[in-house]
Amino acid sequence: MKNRLKVLRAERDWRQQDLAQRLEVSRQSVNAIETGKYDPSLPLAFRIADIFALPIEQIFLRD
């Protein structure tokens, strides 16, 4: 699944580790989501949306 996670993270000047700590996941998980190698669970997708204060649809895009 495509996403805007890397762009949104960069806009806030956060490293992958910074976002990982906020989400309580590993940095490797953030990297895998950003590169499309891993699709987050629905609860994790909602946590990501909450952190960025955006609807899920503005973060995760249809292929």
Summary of the structure (lengths in Angstrom):
residues: 63
radius of gyration: 10.3
end to end distance: 6.0
largest distance: 27.7
contacts: 152
relative contact order: 0.24
helix: 59%
strand: 6%
